[in-house]
Amino acid sequence: MTKNLLVLNNDSLQLSHEASCNCLFCQQEIKGIERFFCLPTDIFCLTDLEGKIQWINLTMEKSLGYSSEEMRNVEFLSLIHPDDRIDALGVMDNVAKNQISPPVEVRLSLKDGTFKYYEWYIYLDSHNKLYYLVARDISSRKENEEKLLRLNTIVESSLDAIYAIDKNGCITSWNNAAEQIFGYSKEEIIGKSINKLAFPEQKDEMEKIIDIIYNGETYSYESIRQKKTGEVAVVFITLAPIKDSVGNVLGSSAVARDISSHQKFEKEMARLDKLNTIAELASVISHEVRNPMTTVKGFLQLLYNKIDDKTYQEYFEIMIEEMERVNSILQEFNNIGKYKESQRSRHDLNRIIKSLAPLIEADAIHQGKMIKFNLKEVPDLIIDANEIRQLIFNLTRNALESMEQNGSVTVRTFLDDNKVILSVQDQGQGINPEDMEKLGTPFFSTKEEGTGLGLYVCYEIVQRNNANMNIDTSPQGTDFSVQFEDIWEESEKKVGGFD
């Protein structure tokens, strides 16, 4: 029996016999193996059991830049990037047990000192005491993977919601900012229609958006979207088509920026501009109008005392009352836009409410309505007592005037998350959604004889006393709740800031 031997040279790998043999089977085997190892797309290498290179194919020569002679007896491990050597040794140990390895990605050193990524398979030929190594250049793939990783990092760290939509309007990707803005996790939203983010009345708008996506158009627009909680998010959305390599439209990318706070800022700036204008007008009106009104009121009172006819006296009483009302409006008007520093100190909110209770109850009885007090024990606050009295008066009066007769207003105090809450809740018909954003604007009122200044003054008082006011409204009534931030701490008393 003859024995097969491996013959290594610079250009090829051949099999020979220890004794010569010209059988057809052996000649075909030699040619087949030689063609296999010299395939142009993959690199091949043979090493001995110590890992020293015995032969490389032409593709490996061209890829790494070394000749076969330069590679002869070079340790294959020395070509591997230092950071990848531990993984490579682990694969070699695995091959010693299982003969063939799973694919492993390593970086090999080129002759010019640079590195390339290759995906390697290793096979142990224990009979001939050789390792067969075959690899494919994956540097382009790794570069693309790194680009995708960087892009994904940018997308996930963006403060804007970035998501992909297919041609049918279904969401296929969803970044962290989208989850923060809209409230849906990736698991909850991917595969769902973009209609899930819209309000029912936006059906026509969403159909238009899906048409734009289907046609591969670029489009930017401002709109509102529905959060998971049902709240409104004001967003500016930009759509850009996603296409395949031949230009077919696959869908669209959407970048949505939450501009709710920006819009609020713009409204606040517009409100401040309006207040500045009003403040300038107020000083003029106060001087030019109140002086002649005082004169007119004085003559009306003088004439009233000289008329005996009761009918005419009633007319004069009405005119004098209306003059006083106009004067009161002008006084409030004159205070708009003026900076006022609150005189804040330690006060018991419940005590303030109790001192006002008789006046509020009298007002409720006069209107044929009821008022209830539900006051829990709460810590003292650092507030301006006079301003808080005015706040309570304005809120309870608005609540009473919002209801029909026999309605009830409830004034409550309680502690929530270590914050003192003042709540004034009525049983009216609620506030229209279109009016909610206008609340607190000077001269906006839903009452026939309202001046639109009372609630504005409430907002100013709340702000000066470091508090926040929330409004919860429904057809069953409205709840104005004021959350106070500054609670009196015993440590403040030790400092000596208050009595």
Protein Blocks (a to p, Z undefined) as FASTA:
>chain_A
ZZddddddfkbccdddfbdcfbfklmmmmmmmmmmmmpfkbccddddfkopafbdcfklm
mmnopafklmgopafklmpcfklmmmmmmmmmmmmmnopacddddddddfkopacddddd
ddddfknopacdddddfklmmmmmmmmmmmmmmmmmpcbdcddddfkopafbdcfklmmm
nopafklmgopafklmpcfklmmmmmmmmmmmmnopacddddddddfkopacdddddddd
dddfkopafbdcdddddfklmmmmmmmmmmmmmmmmmmmmmmmmmmmmmmmmmmmmmmmm
mmmmmpmblklmmmmmmmmmmmmmmmmmmmmmmmgopacddddddddfklmmmmmmmmmm
mmmmmnopacdddddddddddddfklmmmmmmmmmmmmmmmpcehiacddddddeehiac
dddddfbebjafklmmmgopahiafbfkbghlmmmmmmmmmmmnopaddddddfkbccdd
dddfbdcdfklmmnopaZZ
